[in-house]
Amino acid sequence: MLLNPSRLAIRHGHLTLYFLVLLLLGGFFALSSLGQDEDPPFNYRMMVIRAFWPGATAEQMVDQVGDLLEQTLQDVP
């Protein structure tokens, strides 16, 4: 004879109700103790900047703008 979970739950309704209440209380406890931050902290430091200089080559942008921006922005907290 196979074990039928539905029949077992119907025959032992009081145990089924007990486990249901136990699971609900455990779920509410877990949900209430769950930490929630609106803005969680991020540890990586990265910045993307686009600088436009019409007519300049890529090398000119790196030498005259990119390096200067990089040195200046190293101090940004």
Biopython code that builds the backbone (N, CA, C, O; Angstrom):
import numpy as np
from Bio.PDB.StructureBuilder import StructureBuilder

atoms = [
    (1, "MET", "N", (0.844, -1.181, 0.000)),
    (1, "MET", "CA", (0.000, 0.000, 0.000)),
    (1, "MET", "C", (0.890, 1.245, 0.000)),
    (1, "MET", "O", (1.807, 1.371, 0.812)),
    (2, "LEU", "N", (0.602, 2.156, -0.921)),
    (2, "LEU", "CA", (1.392, 3.381, -1.025)),
    (2, "LEU", "C", (0.913, 4.414, -0.014)),
    (2, "LEU", "O", (-0.261, 4.449, 0.356)),
    (3, "LEU", "N", (1.835, 5.243, 0.417)),
    (3, "LEU", "CA", (1.505, 6.299, 1.361)),
    (3, "LEU", "C", (0.954, 7.488, 0.591)),
    (3, "LEU", "O", (1.658, 8.072, -0.232)),
    (4, "ASN", "N", (-0.274, 7.846, 0.842)),
    (4, "ASN", "CA", (-0.941, 8.938, 0.146)),
    (4, "ASN", "C", (-0.923, 10.172, 1.054)),
    (4, "ASN", "O", (-1.606, 10.176, 2.078)),
    (5, "PRO", "N", (-0.157, 11.228, 0.706)),
    (5, "PRO", "CA", (-0.069, 12.406, 1.587)),
    (5, "PRO", "C", (-1.400, 13.126, 1.762)),
    (5, "PRO", "O", (-1.663, 13.672, 2.834)),
    (6, "SER", "N", (-2.230, 13.140, 0.751)),
    (6, "SER", "CA", (-3.525, 13.819, 0.873)),
    (6, "SER", "C", (-4.417, 13.101, 1.874)),
    (6, "SER", "O", (-5.059, 13.735, 2.712)),
    (7, "ARG", "N", (-4.456, 11.784, 1.785)),
    (7, "ARG", "CA", (-5.280, 11.008, 2.716)),
    (7, "ARG", "C", (-4.756, 11.160, 4.143)),
    (7, "ARG", "O", (-5.534, 11.274, 5.091)),
    (8, "LEU", "N", (-3.441, 11.161, 4.284)),
    (8, "LEU", "CA", (-2.835, 11.330, 5.601)),
    (8, "LEU", "C", (-3.174, 12.701, 6.186)),
    (8, "LEU", "O", (-3.454, 12.815, 7.380)),
    (9, "ALA", "N", (-3.150, 13.745, 5.345)),
    (9, "ALA", "CA", (-3.467, 15.096, 5.815)),
    (9, "ALA", "C", (-4.926, 15.218, 6.218)),
    (9, "ALA", "O", (-5.252, 15.923, 7.173)),
    (10, "ILE", "N", (-5.812, 14.532, 5.491)),
    (10, "ILE", "CA", (-7.240, 14.597, 5.823)),
    (10, "ILE", "C", (-7.533, 13.809, 7.093)),
    (10, "ILE", "O", (-8.317, 14.256, 7.931)),
    (11, "ARG", "N", (-6.917, 12.652, 7.244)),
    (11, "ARG", "CA", (-7.152, 11.832, 8.439)),
    (11, "ARG", "C", (-6.639, 12.505, 9.708)),
    (11, "ARG", "O", (-7.251, 12.405, 10.772)),
    (12, "HIS", "N", (-5.527, 13.180, 9.580)),
    (12, "HIS", "CA", (-4.920, 13.842, 10.744)),
    (12, "HIS", "C", (-4.958, 15.353, 10.534)),
    (12, "HIS", "O", (-3.924, 16.005, 10.393)),
    (13, "GLY", "N", (-6.167, 15.887, 10.518)),
    (13, "GLY", "CA", (-6.359, 17.313, 10.270)),
    (13, "GLY", "C", (-5.733, 18.196, 11.331)),
    (13, "GLY", "O", (-5.229, 19.275, 11.020)),
    (14, "HIS", "N", (-5.756, 17.754, 12.577)),
    (14, "HIS", "CA", (-5.175, 18.562, 13.648)),
    (14, "HIS", "C", (-3.662, 18.712, 13.467)),
    (14, "HIS", "O", (-3.113, 19.780, 13.736)),
    (15, "LEU", "N", (-2.984, 17.651, 13.014)),
    (15, "LEU", "CA", (-1.543, 17.755, 12.763)),
    (15, "LEU", "C", (-1.256, 18.624, 11.542)),
    (15, "LEU", "O", (-0.279, 19.373, 11.517)),
    (16, "THR", "N", (-2.110, 18.517, 10.537)),
    (16, "THR", "CA", (-1.949, 19.346, 9.342)),
    (16, "THR", "C", (-2.079, 20.820, 9.698)),
    (16, "THR", "O", (-1.285, 21.649, 9.254)),
    (17, "LEU", "N", (-3.091, 21.139, 10.505)),
    (17, "LEU", "CA", (-3.286, 22.524, 10.931)),
    (17, "LEU", "C", (-2.112, 23.001, 11.786)),
    (17, "LEU", "O", (-1.673, 24.144, 11.656)),
    (18, "TYR", "N", (-1.606, 22.135, 12.655)),
    (18, "TYR", "CA", (-0.461, 22.485, 13.497)),
    (18, "TYR", "C", (0.765, 22.824, 12.642)),
    (18, "TYR", "O", (1.429, 23.833, 12.881)),
    (19, "PHE", "N", (1.062, 21.986, 11.649)),
    (19, "PHE", "CA", (2.217, 22.246, 10.790)),
    (19, "PHE", "C", (2.014, 23.484, 9.923)),
    (19, "PHE", "O", (2.975, 24.195, 9.628)),
    (20, "LEU", "N", (0.780, 23.747, 9.514)),
    (20, "LEU", "CA", (0.490, 24.950, 8.734)),
    (20, "LEU", "C", (0.749, 26.207, 9.565)),
    (20, "LEU", "O", (1.379, 27.153, 9.094)),
    (21, "VAL", "N", (0.264, 26.206, 10.793)),
    (21, "VAL", "CA", (0.486, 27.356, 11.678)),
    (21, "VAL", "C", (1.969, 27.508, 11.989)),
    (21, "VAL", "O", (2.485, 28.624, 12.038)),
    (22, "LEU", "N", (2.653, 26.392, 12.199)),
    (22, "LEU", "CA", (4.088, 26.431, 12.475)),
    (22, "LEU", "C", (4.859, 27.022, 11.297)),
    (22, "LEU", "O", (5.763, 27.833, 11.495)),
    (23, "LEU", "N", (4.509, 26.625, 10.075)),
    (23, "LEU", "CA", (5.168, 27.172, 8.886)),
    (23, "LEU", "C", (4.869, 28.659, 8.709)),
    (23, "LEU", "O", (5.758, 29.431, 8.351)),
    (24, "LEU", "N", (3.629, 29.063, 8.955)),
    (24, "LEU", "CA", (3.282, 30.483, 8.832)),
    (24, "LEU", "C", (4.031, 31.332, 9.857)),
    (24, "LEU", "O", (4.552, 32.396, 9.523)),
    (25, "LEU", "N", (4.084, 30.865, 11.092)),
    (25, "LEU", "CA", (4.814, 31.618, 12.121)),
    (25, "LEU", "C", (6.302, 31.687, 11.797)),
    (25, "LEU", "O", (6.928, 32.732, 11.973)),
    (26, "GLY", "N", (6.865, 30.594, 11.331)),
    (26, "GLY", "CA", (8.276, 30.601, 10.937)),
    (26, "GLY", "C", (8.529, 31.548, 9.779)),
    (26, "GLY", "O", (9.553, 32.230, 9.749)),
    (27, "GLY", "N", (7.607, 31.599, 8.826)),
    (27, "GLY", "CA", (7.746, 32.517, 7.692)),
    (27, "GLY", "C", (7.667, 33.968, 8.119)),
    (27, "GLY", "O", (8.450, 34.797, 7.656)),
    (28, "PHE", "N", (6.725, 34.284, 9.002)),
    (28, "PHE", "CA", (6.618, 35.663, 9.485)),
    (28, "PHE", "C", (7.845, 36.069, 10.294)),
    (28, "PHE", "O", (8.313, 37.203, 10.189)),
    (29, "PHE", "N", (8.364, 35.147, 11.099)),
    (29, "PHE", "CA", (9.570, 35.445, 11.867)),
    (29, "PHE", "C", (10.757, 35.683, 10.938)),
    (29, "PHE", "O", (11.531, 36.618, 11.143)),
    (30, "ALA", "N", (10.899, 34.841, 9.922)),
    (30, "ALA", "CA", (12.007, 35.002, 8.974)),
    (30, "ALA", "C", (11.885, 36.309, 8.208)),
    (30, "ALA", "O", (12.885, 36.987, 7.971)),
    (31, "LEU", "N", (10.671, 36.667, 7.819)),
    (31, "LEU", "CA", (10.462, 37.909, 7.079)),
    (31, "LEU", "C", (10.751, 39.131, 7.945)),
    (31, "LEU", "O", (11.321, 40.111, 7.465)),
    (32, "SER", "N", (10.365, 39.078, 9.212)),
    (32, "SER", "CA", (10.592, 40.236, 10.080)),
    (32, "SER", "C", (12.066, 40.405, 10.443)),
    (32, "SER", "O", (12.508, 41.522, 10.710)),
    (33, "SER", "N", (12.826, 39.321, 10.458)),
    (33, "SER", "CA", (14.244, 39.437, 10.810)),
    (33, "SER", "C", (15.132, 39.637, 9.590)),
    (33, "SER", "O", (16.354, 39.698, 9.721)),
    (34, "LEU", "N", (14.545, 39.738, 8.425)),
    (34, "LEU", "CA", (15.306, 39.929, 7.199)),
    (34, "LEU", "C", (15.760, 41.382, 7.112)),
    (34, "LEU", "O", (14.938, 42.291, 7.225)),
    (35, "GLY", "N", (17.042, 41.610, 6.917)),
    (35, "GLY", "CA", (17.556, 42.968, 6.807)),
    (35, "GLY", "C", (17.202, 43.578, 5.458)),
    (35, "GLY", "O", (17.328, 42.931, 4.418)),
    (36, "GLN", "N", (16.759, 44.820, 5.489)),
    (36, "GLN", "CA", (16.371, 45.496, 4.256)),
    (36, "GLN", "C", (16.995, 46.888, 4.246)),
    (36, "GLN", "O", (16.712, 47.710, 5.117)),
    (37, "ASP", "N", (17.844, 47.144, 3.254)),
    (37, "ASP", "CA", (18.428, 48.463, 3.059)),
    (37, "ASP", "C", (17.837, 49.061, 1.800)),
    (37, "ASP", "O", (17.755, 48.402, 0.763)),
    (38, "GLU", "N", (17.421, 50.327, 1.897)),
    (38, "GLU", "CA", (16.881, 50.979, 0.703)),
    (38, "GLU", "C", (17.980, 51.200, -0.322)),
    (38, "GLU", "O", (17.790, 50.944, -1.511)),
    (39, "ASP", "N", (19.117, 51.671, 0.135)),
    (39, "ASP", "CA", (20.268, 51.875, -0.735)),
    (39, "ASP", "C", (21.448, 51.104, -0.151)),
    (39, "ASP", "O", (22.183, 51.645, 0.675)),
    (40, "PRO", "N", (21.643, 49.860, -0.559)),
    (40, "PRO", "CA", (22.749, 49.085, 0.011)),
    (40, "PRO", "C", (24.096, 49.665, -0.396)),
    (40, "PRO", "O", (24.218, 50.247, -1.474)),
    (41, "PRO", "N", (25.106, 49.515, 0.451)),
    (41, "PRO", "CA", (26.426, 50.068, 0.133)),
    (41, "PRO", "C", (27.114, 49.279, -0.978)),
    (41, "PRO", "O", (27.017, 48.053, -1.041)),
    (42, "PHE", "N", (27.801, 49.997, -1.841)),
    (42, "PHE", "CA", (28.586, 49.384, -2.906)),
    (42, "PHE", "C", (30.050, 49.702, -2.644)),
    (42, "PHE", "O", (30.392, 50.841, -2.325)),
    (43, "ASN", "N", (30.900, 48.720, -2.776)),
    (43, "ASN", "CA", (32.303, 48.893, -2.425)),
    (43, "ASN", "C", (33.207, 49.203, -3.600)),
    (43, "ASN", "O", (34.338, 49.646, -3.397)),
    (44, "TYR", "N", (32.754, 48.990, -4.802)),
    (44, "TYR", "CA", (33.643, 49.235, -5.928)),
    (44, "TYR", "C", (33.588, 50.702, -6.336)),
    (44, "TYR", "O", (32.540, 51.344, -6.270)),
    (45, "ARG", "N", (34.727, 51.212, -6.756)),
    (45, "ARG", "CA", (34.818, 52.614, -7.167)),
    (45, "ARG", "C", (35.065, 52.646, -8.663)),
    (45, "ARG", "O", (36.104, 52.194, -9.145)),
    (46, "MET", "N", (34.117, 53.175, -9.378)),
    (46, "MET", "CA", (34.237, 53.262, -10.818)),
    (46, "MET", "C", (33.479, 54.498, -11.276)),
    (46, "MET", "O", (32.427, 54.832, -10.731)),
    (47, "MET", "N", (34.019, 55.166, -12.272)),
    (47, "MET", "CA", (33.388, 56.362, -12.788)),
    (47, "MET", "C", (33.563, 56.365, -14.301)),
    (47, "MET", "O", (34.632, 56.033, -14.814)),
    (48, "VAL", "N", (32.520, 56.737, -14.997)),
    (48, "VAL", "CA", (32.574, 56.834, -16.452)),
    (48, "VAL", "C", (32.324, 58.286, -16.826)),
    (48, "VAL", "O", (31.313, 58.870, -16.436)),
    (49, "ILE", "N", (33.242, 58.863, -17.578)),
    (49, "ILE", "CA", (33.124, 60.259, -18.001)),
    (49, "ILE", "C", (33.308, 60.318, -19.503)),
    (49, "ILE", "O", (34.193, 59.673, -20.065)),
    (50, "ARG", "N", (32.471, 61.088, -20.130)),
    (50, "ARG", "CA", (32.614, 61.313, -21.572)),
    (50, "ARG", "C", (33.028, 62.763, -21.779)),
    (50, "ARG", "O", (32.342, 63.687, -21.343)),
    (51, "ALA", "N", (34.136, 62.944, -22.437)),
    (51, "ALA", "CA", (34.632, 64.290, -22.746)),
    (51, "ALA", "C", (34.682, 64.433, -24.265)),
    (51, "ALA", "O", (35.235, 63.580, -24.960)),
    (52, "PHE", "N", (34.109, 65.499, -24.763)),
    (52, "PHE", "CA", (34.058, 65.725, -26.210)),
    (52, "PHE", "C", (34.963, 66.888, -26.585)),
    (52, "PHE", "O", (34.942, 67.938, -25.943)),
    (53, "TRP", "N", (35.746, 66.696, -27.614)),
    (53, "TRP", "CA", (36.600, 67.738, -28.161)),
    (53, "TRP", "C", (36.594, 67.548, -29.671)),
    (53, "TRP", "O", (37.394, 66.780, -30.205)),
    (54, "PRO", "N", (35.704, 68.236, -30.352)),
    (54, "PRO", "CA", (35.583, 68.045, -31.801)),
    (54, "PRO", "C", (36.894, 68.374, -32.516)),
    (54, "PRO", "O", (37.506, 69.414, -32.273)),
    (55, "GLY", "N", (37.304, 67.481, -33.387)),
    (55, "GLY", "CA", (38.512, 67.681, -34.176)),
    (55, "GLY", "C", (39.767, 67.113, -33.557)),
    (55, "GLY", "O", (40.799, 67.064, -34.225)),
    (56, "ALA", "N", (39.726, 66.684, -32.311)),
    (56, "ALA", "CA", (40.917, 66.142, -31.649)),
    (56, "ALA", "C", (41.026, 64.650, -31.929)),
    (56, "ALA", "O", (40.020, 63.960, -32.095)),
    (57, "THR", "N", (42.246, 64.170, -31.977)),
    (57, "THR", "CA", (42.467, 62.737, -32.159)),
    (57, "THR", "C", (42.363, 62.033, -30.805)),
    (57, "THR", "O", (42.308, 62.675, -29.756)),
    (58, "ALA", "N", (42.337, 60.717, -30.853)),
    (58, "ALA", "CA", (42.249, 59.946, -29.615)),
    (58, "ALA", "C", (43.481, 60.165, -28.744)),
    (58, "ALA", "O", (43.373, 60.251, -27.521)),
    (59, "GLU", "N", (44.636, 60.253, -29.366)),
    (59, "GLU", "CA", (45.864, 60.476, -28.598)),
    (59, "GLU", "C", (45.854, 61.838, -27.913)),
    (59, "GLU", "O", (46.289, 61.962, -26.768)),
    (60, "GLN", "N", (45.357, 62.868, -28.615)),
    (60, "GLN", "CA", (45.271, 64.198, -28.008)),
    (60, "GLN", "C", (44.303, 64.183, -26.824)),
    (60, "GLN", "O", (44.568, 64.808, -25.797)),
    (61, "MET", "N", (43.200, 63.482, -26.961)),
    (61, "MET", "CA", (42.234, 63.412, -25.860)),
    (61, "MET", "C", (42.848, 62.735, -24.637)),
    (61, "MET", "O", (42.660, 63.190, -23.508)),
    (62, "VAL", "N", (43.576, 61.658, -24.864)),
    (62, "VAL", "CA", (44.190, 60.956, -23.733)),
    (62, "VAL", "C", (45.259, 61.818, -23.091)),
    (62, "VAL", "O", (45.302, 61.945, -21.867)),
    (63, "ASP", "N", (46.121, 62.412, -23.899)),
    (63, "ASP", "CA", (47.245, 63.181, -23.364)),
    (63, "ASP", "C", (46.805, 64.470, -22.687)),
    (63, "ASP", "O", (47.308, 64.801, -21.613)),
    (64, "GLN", "N", (45.879, 65.202, -23.292)),
    (64, "GLN", "CA", (45.553, 66.537, -22.798)),
    (64, "GLN", "C", (44.310, 66.574, -21.912)),
    (64, "GLN", "O", (44.183, 67.468, -21.074)),
    (65, "VAL", "N", (43.403, 65.637, -22.077)),
    (65, "VAL", "CA", (42.164, 65.673, -21.291)),
    (65, "VAL", "C", (42.073, 64.475, -20.349)),
    (65, "VAL", "O", (41.823, 64.639, -19.155)),
    (66, "GLY", "N", (42.272, 63.290, -20.877)),
    (66, "GLY", "CA", (42.072, 62.070, -20.091)),
    (66, "GLY", "C", (42.969, 61.965, -18.885)),
    (66, "GLY", "O", (42.498, 61.678, -17.784)),
    (67, "ASP", "N", (44.254, 62.191, -19.071)),
    (67, "ASP", "CA", (45.188, 62.090, -17.944)),
    (67, "ASP", "C", (44.899, 63.149, -16.889)),
    (67, "ASP", "O", (44.968, 62.869, -15.693)),
    (68, "LEU", "N", (44.579, 64.355, -17.321)),
    (68, "LEU", "CA", (44.262, 65.431, -16.374)),
    (68, "LEU", "C", (42.989, 65.112, -15.593)),
    (68, "LEU", "O", (42.938, 65.303, -14.378)),
    (69, "LEU", "N", (41.969, 64.630, -16.289)),
    (69, "LEU", "CA", (40.734, 64.246, -15.597)),
    (69, "LEU", "C", (40.981, 63.108, -14.613)),
    (69, "LEU", "O", (40.458, 63.127, -13.499)),
    (70, "GLU", "N", (41.762, 62.133, -15.010)),
    (70, "GLU", "CA", (42.035, 61.002, -14.134)),
    (70, "GLU", "C", (42.761, 61.438, -12.870)),
    (70, "GLU", "O", (42.425, 60.980, -11.778)),
    (71, "GLN", "N", (43.744, 62.308, -13.000)),
    (71, "GLN", "CA", (44.476, 62.791, -11.827)),
    (71, "GLN", "C", (43.572, 63.626, -10.927)),
    (71, "GLN", "O", (43.644, 63.523, -9.702)),
    (72, "THR", "N", (42.726, 64.447, -11.531)),
    (72, "THR", "CA", (41.835, 65.303, -10.740)),
    (72, "THR", "C", (40.788, 64.475, -10.003)),
    (72, "THR", "O", (40.476, 64.760, -8.847)),
    (73, "LEU", "N", (40.246, 63.458, -10.659)),
    (73, "LEU", "CA", (39.161, 62.680, -10.069)),
    (73, "LEU", "C", (39.638, 61.617, -9.086)),
    (73, "LEU", "O", (38.807, 60.963, -8.455)),
    (74, "GLN", "N", (40.925, 61.425, -8.936)),
    (74, "GLN", "CA", (41.428, 60.485, -7.938)),
    (74, "GLN", "C", (41.081, 60.945, -6.525)),
    (74, "GLN", "O", (41.024, 60.130, -5.605)),
    (75, "ASP", "N", (40.850, 62.243, -6.348)),
    (75, "ASP", "CA", (40.555, 62.793, -5.026)),
    (75, "ASP", "C", (39.079, 62.740, -4.675)),
    (75, "ASP", "O", (38.704, 63.100, -3.559)),
    (76, "VAL", "N", (38.230, 62.300, -5.597)),
    (76, "VAL", "CA", (36.791, 62.245, -5.327)),
    (76, "VAL", "C", (36.520, 61.084, -4.378)),
    (76, "VAL", "O", (36.929, 59.955, -4.649)),
    (77, "PRO", "N", (35.833, 61.351, -3.265)),
    (77, "PRO", "CA", (35.572, 60.268, -2.292)),
    (77, "PRO", "C", (34.567, 59.260, -2.811)),
    (77, "PRO", "O", (34.243, 58.297, -2.117)),
]
sb = StructureBuilder()
sb.init_structure("model")
sb.init_model(0)
sb.init_chain("A")
sb.init_seg("    ")
for serial, (resi, resn, name, xyz) in enumerate(atoms, 1):
    if name == "N":
        sb.init_residue(resn, " ", resi, " ")
    sb.init_atom(name, np.array(xyz, "f"), 0.0, 1.0, " ", f" {name:<3s}", serial, name[0])
structure = sb.get_structure()
